[in-house]
């Protein structure tokens, strides 16, 4: 049972206490949440609860609502706000930290230990004059998208549950409070390493090395054979290996985001997971009409985090991580040293990995089962064609699965996808190349469509769907949040009874703006 005294631990808090004793440095601050009144359940993730090995009636435990809203703790929990720093919109922002998150601890699951964190449980020492609260609006978006991304097969933090309170929270207008319970193998970010690398304070170099060892020992056992970062005779082997691992997993994540038309919105280094997970769902968005320069975050006035820049920003962030890990690698500051070559080699793994993963995903989305040298050009020309037509990203790829390659492009059977393009001649020219490519691998329409339907989702969390659920919830009706959550758990399946969720967005959807306050 996850509610017993022995089930909950907080190894990160234990490491912090150890470092405090050894060198006077802590990894954060232990503190209790600030209670909220008149709590209600908004939604729970039954799928995640099953993965945790929890009983079906876990939410009926008499203390569960209070515990997962920050009003109480179970034995073994040590709520903690962690400290980190980071680059925000490309500029060094200095110390940041969990301004509205509390790490309750870890629970053992059939998949291994999982950290459990509350978002919105009140102010912390890192709230930077904020109230530490999350509003119902943004919390619904995070709950839905966390679980929707997991269902899409994209690495992500998860959302166990969402609770609400009528307690007022003031943003642009008066709203109400909510708390999301987030679950992940680890919530350690690039920014945690940056914090201890760049402060110059006594003991921070020791904390940096300890943090590398903590991540490797607890989350990357395949690297555990390397000399410890805290070992005096080490040559930075673990730091380089961790950087290489982060390079590859971040590259994988960027390819997965791009392949479903997902825009994160705030790719600051303090929002980047050391394990390659999607973290911090704020002003995110799945594109409707395809625009490679789409900016989902209204606060991103320079467009730094637009869709087509995301892979480049991921690479930039890996560079920032490399700078943070460099103090653990002897001679890293010496030009053309072996150490620098090792660091550069780890960084460059990002570029190679991203190119390979992105092309593999475009091939899969086009239904190609073999590889040819011109596949990258075919895929590039397809998304260029889509961009010119502002074709709906999700619907267009889904309909392409029904293309009948043996028939001419203008055949009625191909109208569902062809009619998405005003420039019929341009579509027809590309479609003939596509048909020739499929013919060379003897592609069978039905088999190809089945493969494509497994990678091209039928439904995604569009902003207008979330907005509709939010408006209902703000009026006291949480049923639409729960219904939409269930639909998004099966994104690749046609769910005829929910066909409206997979349709084109209404005209008013284009007026929805989300920002960092979202």
WOFENLIN-V625248 format. One record per backbone hydrogen bond with DSSP energy under -1.0 kcal/mol. CO is the residue of the C=O (numbers start at 1). NH is the residue of the N-H. Records with the same first field share a line. If there is no record, write none. Layout:
CO->NH  NH
//
This chain:
4->7
9->106
10->14
11->15
12->16
13->17
14->18
15->19
16->20
17->21
18->22
19->23  25
20->24
27->83
29->81
40->164
43->162
45->49
46->50
47->51
48->52
49->54
50->53
55->58
57->60
58->61
61->64
63->67
64->68
66->69  71
67->70
74->77
79->31
80->103
81->29
82->98
84->96
86->93
87->269
88->91
91->88
97->99
100->120
102->118
104->78
105->116
106->9
107->114
109->112
114->107
115->184
116->104  105
117->182
118->102
119->180
121->34
124->127
127->130
132->122
134->178
135->139
136->140
137->141
138->142
139->143
140->144
141->145
142->146
143->147
144->148
145->149
146->150
147->151
148->152
149->154
150->153
155->278
158->183
160->45
161->181
162->42  43
163->179
164->40
167->177
169->175
173->171
175->169
176->136
177->165
179->163
180->119
181->160
182->117
183->158
184->115
188->274
189->192
190->194
191->85  195
192->196
193->197
194->198
201->204
203->207
204->208
205->209
206->210
207->211
208->212
209->213
210->214
211->215
212->216
213->217
214->218
215->219
216->220
220->223
221->224
223->226
228->231
231->234
236->240
237->241
238->242
239->243
240->244
241->245
242->246
243->247
244->248
245->249
246->250
247->251
248->252
249->253
250->254
251->255
252->256
253->257
254->258
255->259
257->260  262
258->261
261->287
263->285
266->268
268->271
269->191  272
272->190
273->276
278->157
280->282
282->284
285->263
288->393
291->294
292->308
294->307
297->300
299->301
300->303
303->306
306->309
307->310
309->313
310->314
311->315
312->316
313->317
314->318
315->319
316->320
317->321
318->322
319->323
320->324
321->325
322->326
325->328
326->329
329->332
331->334
334->337
337->341
338->342
339->343
340->344
341->345
342->346
343->347
344->348
347->350
348->352
349->353
350->354
351->355
352->356
353->357
354->358
355->359
356->360
357->361
358->362
359->363
360->364
361->365
362->366
363->368
364->367
372->375
374->378
375->379
376->380
377->381
378->382
379->383
380->384
381->385
382->386
383->387
384->388
385->389
386->391
391->290
392->396
393->397
394->398
395->399
396->400
399->402
400->403
404->407
408->411
411->414
412->415
414->418
415->419
417->420
418->421
422->424
423->427
424->428
425->429
426->430
427->431
428->432
429->433
430->434
431->435
432->436
433->437
434->438
435->439
436->440
438->443
439->442
444->448
445->449
446->450
447->451
448->452
449->453
452->455  456
460->462
462->466
463->467
464->468
465->469
466->470
467->471
468->472
469->473
470->474
472->477
473->476
478->482
479->483
480->484
481->485
482->486
483->487
484->488
487->490
490->493
491->458  459
495->498
496->499
498->501
499->502
500->503
506->509
507->510
508->511
509->512
514->298
515->518
//
